[in-house]
Amino acid sequence: AQRVTQPEKLLSVFKGAPVELKCNYSYSGSPELFWYVQYSRQRLQLLLRHISRESIKGFTADLNKGETSFHLKKPFAQEEDSAMYYCALYNTDKLIFGTGTRLQVFP
Amino acid sequence: DGGITQSPKYLFRKEGQNVTLSCEQNLNHDAMYWYRQDPGQGLRLIYYSQIVNDFQKGDIAEGYSVSREKKESFPLTVTSAQKNPTAFYLCASKQGLGYAEAFFGQGTRLTVV
């Protein structure tokens, strides 16, 4: 069965520190993977997707098929990065999410 | 103004009553999804639909029902059979392509009183 695992419920860092939000998935095929973000009082929105291999707001994520991981990274965290982050996997027709990680960036 | 709209924002229901949550999109998206969001449990998939007049159960479909009579509408009914209906419900839509972005509504908070 497809599954997305985010082991950390909460990640707290100081401004300027590096950030890594972990995501592991279980899926037998070639997955489409995403990171979605929910800022306070805003809608859930797409941050980035693995197929684009892009950097958005300084965040990057690399798909590692050997480790079945899609960790989200940013070298220098900003206070405005504080939000709820969800890793998601799309297969055939289902879009499933992990349990989310709350990132708190302190000044 | 294009987007996906959920209504109402807050909903109160007495135990034993069915209630229907609305989700409408004007993005011309084929696929629509309903999720339940509970603290610490992330987004759990209730039902999804890839095309009009067709839908599939997600991971937690028991106690819920849906319909997809129009492309732009995907209402969710929370029935009295749902044991713990108090939650935040999110609707999403996307194009059918795997890498396409999903767009989310603002959500409906349902409280059983």
HADDOCK unambig.tbl for C-alpha pairs under 7 A between the chains (distance, minus, plus):
assign (segid A and resid 32 and name CA) (segid B and resid 98 and name CA) 6.31 0.50 0.50
assign (segid A and resid 32 and name CA) (segid B and resid 99 and name CA) 6.08 0.50 0.50
assign (segid A and resid 43 and name CA) (segid B and resid 104 and name CA) 6.43 0.50 0.50
assign (segid A and resid 43 and name CA) (segid B and resid 105 and name CA) 6.71 0.50 0.50
assign (segid A and resid 43 and name CA) (segid B and resid 106 and name CA) 5.63 0.50 0.50
assign (segid A and resid 44 and name CA) (segid B and resid 104 and name CA) 6.04 0.50 0.50
assign (segid A and resid 45 and name CA) (segid B and resid 103 and name CA) 6.74 0.50 0.50
assign (segid A and resid 46 and name CA) (segid B and resid 101 and name CA) 6.53 0.50 0.50
assign (segid A and resid 90 and name CA) (segid B and resid 98 and name CA) 6.24 0.50 0.50
assign (segid A and resid 93 and name CA) (segid B and resid 50 and name CA) 6.99 0.50 0.50
assign (segid A and resid 96 and name CA) (segid B and resid 45 and name CA) 6.71 0.50 0.50
assign (segid A and resid 97 and name CA) (segid B and resid 42 and name CA) 6.92 0.50 0.50
assign (segid A and resid 97 and name CA) (segid B and resid 43 and name CA) 5.80 0.50 0.50
assign (segid A and resid 98 and name CA) (segid B and resid 42 and name CA) 5.96 0.50 0.50
assign (segid A and resid 99 and name CA) (segid B and resid 40 and name CA) 6.27 0.50 0.50
assign (segid A and resid 99 and name CA) (segid B and resid 41 and name CA) 4.92 0.50 0.50
assign (segid A and resid 99 and name CA) (segid B and resid 42 and name CA) 3.63 0.50 0.50
assign (segid A and resid 99 and name CA) (segid B and resid 43 and name CA) 6.61 0.50 0.50
assign (segid A and resid 100 and name CA) (segid B and resid 42 and name CA) 5.49 0.50 0.50
